[in-house]
Each structure stands twice: as C-alpha cells, then as structure tokens.
Amino acid sequence: MVAIALAFVLCLVPSLSLYFWVRSLQKDKPGYTDGCRKALINGLICTVPVVLVALALNIIGALLKLPEGNQVIWQAYRCFLLFAFAEEGCKFLLFKRTLKKTSCDVSWFDLVVFMTLVGIGFGMLESLIYSLTMSPGQAMVRGLLMAHGGYGFIMGYFFAKAVKENKKLYYVVSFLLPILLHGFYDFALSPIFVDSDWSAIVAVNLALISLITAIVMIVFFARRKRNPEYTTPLGYKTASVSS
C-alpha cells in the first residue's frame, strides 16, 4: 500500500509543479489563472468521456469480430482508435470547452498552456490507475515524461499556429500528430510484440521523444512568456468575446 501511494505521488509531482509554475507566468492577465484552473479540471473530467468512447469503440470492434481475426489488426485498432483517438479526441473537446468557459482574451501562449494543462489533468487521473501496478521507479519515469502533457503541448502549439496564421493544415497536424505518437507507443507495447526487438526500439525512442517534448515544453513556456509574438491576443472567440 505504501509503495502504491509513493508511486502515485511520484507521478503527480512533476505535473503539479508544471501546473503551478505556468499558472504564475501570466498571473496579472485577466482570466488567465482561472483559465488554467478550468483547463486542469477539464482534464480530470476528460476521463469520463474517454471511458465512454473507448467502451463504444470496444463494442464496435467486438461486433466486427476484430479480436477473432488478425491480432495485428486488432491491436492496431485498440491502440490507434480505442486508446489514442479516444483520449486525444476527448482531450481536444475538453480543451475547446475550456476556451468557451474562459474570459481570457487568449494568445498563442495561452492556447498552448490551456491544452497542455488539459493533458496534464487527464494524465494525473490516469496515473492513479497505473500506480496500482507500478513500482516507485516506474512512477518516477512516468511522472518526468508527462506524456499526456507533451501530447497536449503539441496539439495546443499547432492549434494556436493554425489560428494565428489561418492555415487549416496546422489544425490537421494538431490533431493527428499526438494520435500517431500516442498510438505507435501503445502499439509497440502490445502483447503480441512484447518480446520483439522492434517493440523495444520503437517504445524506447518514443519515450525519448516524450522526454524531449517535455524539455521543449518547459523551455517554450520560460522563453515565450514575454514574447509579443506569442502573448498578443489572437481575437479567438471565447466567453469574453461572445458575451
């Protein structure tokens, strides 16, 4: 029991530290800290629609009799749709919900922060489940990688870039890139590949990408917090604009 509690705490510390830090970066901007709080809460709430969507996709897969067919196809379905699409898609919807509820006149920086925090919130609650089976060492690694925060950072960055530059291609990149990274990571760790060199190589490299993304994310927040290119309001429709 003590090991489980320790694992959970180790998972949470990096994410909570990031939350309190980024929340303080624009604390004088109207609506920003409240937007950060709502983003984190929506990330926690996100687990509910994720479970429902995953359940529906699992039923569809069973009706199509995918588990009885080719195991590679079934694992690909599970990893890319049932896991990656369901989680990243629901996180994106909760991000949009955050924007509709915030009074913050959002900038590129704000959009990246809010989407990252939705990912952080979801990852925190997911860590509660994983901590039941993880060792403290595994929990520390999971906590430091902050994979869901990283996926959120990527999604938020390209979503904001699409808004700022009015280029629809970046919306596609914003949505698909996190799904592909997430899906390939889960796919590489599928039971059918557990003893293969391919699985180890892909999983390790994608974990390294998660670590690099976490570092880039922290550097971005530290360096762009006062950069007018990233902090100038975009005029994106939020509660403050529509009210």
C-alpha positions in Angstrom: 0.0 0.0 0.0 2.8 2.4 0.9 4.5 1.6 -2.5 1.3 2.4 -4.4 0.9 5.7 -2.6 4.5 6.6 -3.2 4.2 5.7 -6.9 1.1 7.9 -7.2 2.8 10.8 -5.5 5.9 10.5 -7.8 3.6 10.5 -10.8 1.9 13.7 -9.6 4.8 15.9 -8.5 6.2 16.9 -12.0 2.7 17.6 -13.3 1.5 19.6 -10.3 4.8 21.6 -10.3 4.3 22.4 -14.0 0.7 23.5 -13.4 1.6 25.9 -10.5 4.5 27.3 -12.5 2.7 28.0 -15.8 -0.3 29.4 -13.9 2.0 32.0 -12.4 3.6 33.1 -15.7 0.7 35.3 -16.8 -1.0 35.8 -13.4 -1.7 39.5 -14.0 -3.6 38.8 -17.2 -7.4 38.9 -16.7 -8.9 35.4 -16.9 -5.6 33.6 -17.3 -5.2 31.9 -13.9 -8.9 31.0 -14.0 -8.4 29.5 -17.4 -5.5 27.4 -16.1 -7.7 26.1 -13.3 -10.5 25.2 -15.7 -8.2 23.5 -18.1 -6.8 21.3 -15.3 -10.3 20.4 -14.1 -11.5 19.7 -17.6 -8.5 17.4 -18.0 -9.6 15.5 -14.9 -13.2 15.4 -16.1 -12.0 14.1 -19.5 -11.6 10.6 -18.2 -15.4 10.2 -18.2 -16.0 10.7 -22.0 -12.8 8.8 -22.7 -14.2 5.7 -20.9 -17.5 6.0 -22.8 -15.9 6.5 -26.2 -13.4 3.6 -25.6 -16.3 1.4 -24.5 -18.3 2.2 -27.6 -15.2 1.5 -29.8 -14.6 -1.7 -28.0 -18.2 -2.9 -28.6 -17.8 -1.9 -32.3 -14.6 -3.9 -32.6 -16.3 -6.9 -31.0 -19.3 -6.6 -33.4 -16.9 -6.5 -36.3 -15.2 -9.6 -34.8 -11.8 -8.0 -34.9 -10.5 -9.9 -31.8 -11.2 -13.2 -33.6 -9.3 -12.1 -36.8 -5.8 -10.9 -37.3 -4.2 -9.9 -33.9 -2.1 -7.2 -35.5 -5.2 -5.6 -36.9 -7.0 -5.9 -33.6 -4.0 -4.4 -31.6 -3.7 -1.6 -34.2 -7.5 -0.9 -33.8 -7.2 -0.8 -30.0 -4.0 1.3 -29.8 -4.8 3.9 -32.5 -8.6 4.2 -32.1 -9.7 2.8 -28.8 -6.8 4.4 -26.9 -5.1 7.2 -28.8 -8.0 8.6 -30.8 -10.4 8.3 -27.9 -8.1 10.0 -25.4 -6.6 12.7 -27.7 -10.0 13.4 -29.2 -11.7 13.8 -25.9 -8.9 16.0 -24.6 -9.3 18.2 -27.6 -13.1 18.6 -26.9 -12.4 19.4 -23.3 -9.8 22.0 -24.4 -12.5 23.6 -26.6 -14.8 23.5 -23.6 -12.2 25.4 -21.6 -12.0 28.1 -24.2 -15.8 28.5 -24.3 -15.8 29.0 -20.5 -12.8 31.3 -20.1 -12.9 35.1 -20.0 -9.3 35.2 -21.1 -8.5 37.0 -24.4 -6.3 34.2 -25.5 -2.9 34.4 -27.2 -0.8 31.7 -28.8 0.9 31.2 -25.4 -2.4 30.9 -23.6 -3.8 28.3 -26.0 -0.7 26.2 -25.6 -0.8 26.4 -21.9 -4.5 25.5 -21.7 -4.2 22.5 -23.9 -1.1 21.3 -22.1 -3.0 21.6 -18.8 -5.9 19.6 -20.1 -3.4 16.9 -21.0 -1.8 17.2 -17.5 -5.1 16.8 -15.8 -6.0 13.7 -17.7 -2.6 12.2 -17.1 -2.8 12.8 -13.4 -6.0 10.8 -13.0 -4.7 8.1 -15.3 -1.6 7.9 -13.1 -3.9 6.9 -10.2 -4.8 3.8 -12.1 -1.3 2.9 -13.3 0.2 3.5 -9.8 -1.7 0.4 -8.6 0.8 -1.8 -10.7 3.9 0.4 -11.0 7.0 0.5 -8.9 8.2 3.8 -7.5 11.0 3.8 -10.1 8.5 3.3 -13.0 6.2 6.0 -11.5 9.1 8.5 -11.4 9.9 7.9 -15.1 6.2 8.2 -16.0 5.9 11.4 -14.0 9.0 13.0 -15.5 7.9 12.1 -19.1 4.5 13.8 -18.6 3.4 12.2 -21.9 -0.1 13.5 -21.9 1.1 16.9 -21.1 3.5 16.6 -24.0 0.8 15.5 -26.4 -1.3 18.4 -25.2 1.6 20.8 -25.8 2.0 19.6 -29.4 -1.8 19.8 -30.0 -2.0 23.3 -28.4 1.0 24.6 -30.3 -0.2 23.7 -33.7 -3.8 24.6 -33.0 -2.6 28.1 -31.9 -0.4 28.3 -35.0 -3.4 27.4 -37.2 -5.4 30.2 -35.5 -2.7 32.8 -35.8 -1.7 32.0 -39.4 -5.2 30.9 -40.6 -3.8 27.7 -42.1 -6.1 24.7 -41.9 -3.2 22.3 -42.4 -1.9 23.0 -38.9 -5.3 22.0 -37.5 -4.8 18.6 -39.1 -1.2 18.4 -37.7 -2.5 19.5 -34.3 -5.0 16.6 -34.1 -3.1 13.8 -36.0 0.4 14.1 -34.7 -0.4 13.4 -31.0 -2.6 10.5 -32.0 0.1 8.9 -34.1 2.8 9.4 -31.4 0.4 8.0 -28.8 -0.8 5.2 -31.0 2.6 4.0 -32.0 3.8 4.0 -28.4 0.9 1.8 -27.3 1.1 -0.4 -30.4 4.8 -1.1 -29.8 4.0 -2.2 -26.2 1.2 -4.5 -27.4 1.3 -8.1 -26.0 2.0 -9.5 -29.5 5.2 -7.5 -29.7 6.4 -7.8 -26.1 9.4 -10.0 -26.8 10.5 -8.4 -30.1 13.4 -6.1 -30.8 11.1 -3.9 -32.8 8.9 -3.3 -29.8 11.8 -2.2 -27.6 13.4 0.1 -30.2 10.1 1.9 -31.0 9.0 2.2 -27.4 12.3 3.5 -26.2 12.6 6.0 -29.0 9.0 7.3 -28.5 9.7 7.6 -24.7 12.8 9.6 -25.6 10.6 11.8 -27.8 8.3 12.3 -24.8 11.2 13.4 -22.7 12.5 15.8 -25.4 9.0 17.2 -25.8 8.8 17.8 -22.0 12.0 19.7 -22.1 11.0 21.7 -25.2 7.7 22.5 -23.5 9.4 23.9 -20.4 11.8 25.9 -22.5 8.9 27.3 -24.6 7.0 28.5 -21.5 10.1 30.0 -20.0 11.2 31.9 -23.1 7.9 32.9 -24.7 6.1 34.2 -21.6 7.1 37.8 -22.5 7.5 37.5 -26.3 4.8 39.6 -28.1 4.6 37.2 -31.0 3.2 34.6 -28.6 1.5 36.8 -26.0 -0.5 39.2 -28.2 -4.3 38.3 -28.1 -5.4 36.4 -31.2 -9.0 37.6 -31.2 -10.1 33.9 -30.9 -13.8 33.6 -29.8 -14.0 32.8 -26.1 -16.5 33.7 -23.4 -15.1 37.2 -23.2 -15.7 37.8 -26.9 -19.1 36.2 -27.3 -20.6 37.7 -24.2 
